[in-house]
């Protein structure tokens, strides 16, 4: 029997919003996106303001204390106190641990209904305290959570209530995109991240609502804090086509390093700190908090998100390869310990810093071994950021757009695309779990083990295939007819058979009692002879509302 595969990640089909919403309704959604963007812009501007002043105060205090040796002990006492405060805040609101991106994924998928009025202020305070302590955590993940919760708060405050969850979840997506936009000063990155990483489906009304929110948020935050990007990368000279074999090799290396990055992060989180899962958050977090105190006086470049590292990297001509390699290893270990402990903060900014170090080291090697011009070294730094982002997050399109917005240049677009795609392919072939999909599955308590020893049953009755078998993949849309139903409750087309379901990156064996959740991917076998009719029926079943 011949077996044809037709992969379709996006199951949007005919756009339901355009089919079921009036023109006024569509315009209203865009206006709501703009309102969300303005609100999120103020929230993230406040968050960035608090973080920058906390980091500046940290460096001022540690610089003073290091000149007065006996007083250093005061700082470690202060770190224990800060850790206790963060511990109490995490007990008060557990959804604020980690970066916040898996929580937003779960909110959009209707797996969580977080109390926005507690999450938002708690995350603001926790993030500021962790930055003041010097933990190697990013601000982008928390900004996404803050944006989503601000959007949810607006929805609830205007009196629409929780009964319109699909509408609310759309605005949460807008808020998450706006948070990403303001955090990086990169509105297109916010849009792509929301579509590629969070919503996992495409429709015009989603895109325009998210884009409006991202643009409005970026306008407000940049007006308040300035238009200078949080991270500014420079490409002095784009690589000629003769160097593309080196660029291809760099993509492979980034894919390999991305695999090691995720494996190590998950190992530390699940095995090292997982054994302390039943203990108070303080027991897990005291390790990175005290380590941050040591780092502050021994190796301050590793503190916080990675601003100091980026400054060093962009001055690559005055750096040694050994120092950059030591910074890469040190930053990775410090970040893994901070994030693995469950401390409230993200990894995207440290990942950008590590990607720049990978690119700088590769550029140095290309110059010394292959004799490439030093003018191209900065270009390799940019490619390292894109390659690592693509391999770790497994969102290559977002990686390309992020680098474009951080550089403000199209010169390296082709090379960036090549590195991102190759890194993604290599990472995928190695079986790398996408970073946030793994965290999402962990949040929901999913495990591949739950599928072991479970026999698969015929879920839709006996089907006679008259032609070749074709497999299509569909994403369960937010608010779709299939969302929330048991497989046995769904009116499946006559010649269709559900074979697998992937939820948060975990493959589930479908049974009649399996419930379909939003953003899950469903693989369905259908008869090629009736493929067109079956496909249309399934589009209608899975399309988002």
Secondary structure by P-SEA (a helix, b strand, c coil): cbbbbbbbccccccccccccccaaaaaaaaaaaaaaaaaaaaaaaaaaaaaaaaaaaaaaaaaaaaacccaaaaaaaaaaaaaaaaaaaaaacccccccaaaaaaaaaacccccaaaaaaaaaaaaaaaaaaacccccaaaaaaaaaaaaaaaaaaaacccccaaaaaaaaaaaaaaaaaaaaaccaaaaaaaaaacccccccaaaaaaaaaaaaaaaaaaaaaccccccbbbbbcccccccaaaaaaaaaaaaaaaaaaaaaaaaaaacccccccccccccccaaaaaaaaaaaaacccccccccaaaaaaaaacccccaaaaaaaaaaaaaaaaaaaaaccccccaaaaaaaaaaaaaaaaaaaaacccccccaaaaaaaaaaaaaaaaacccaaaaaaaaaaaaccccaaaaaaaaaaaaaaaaaaaccccaaaaaaaaaacccccccccccccccccbbbbccbbbbbbbcccccccccccccccccccccccccccccccccccccccccccccbbbbbbbbccaaaaaaaaaaaacccc
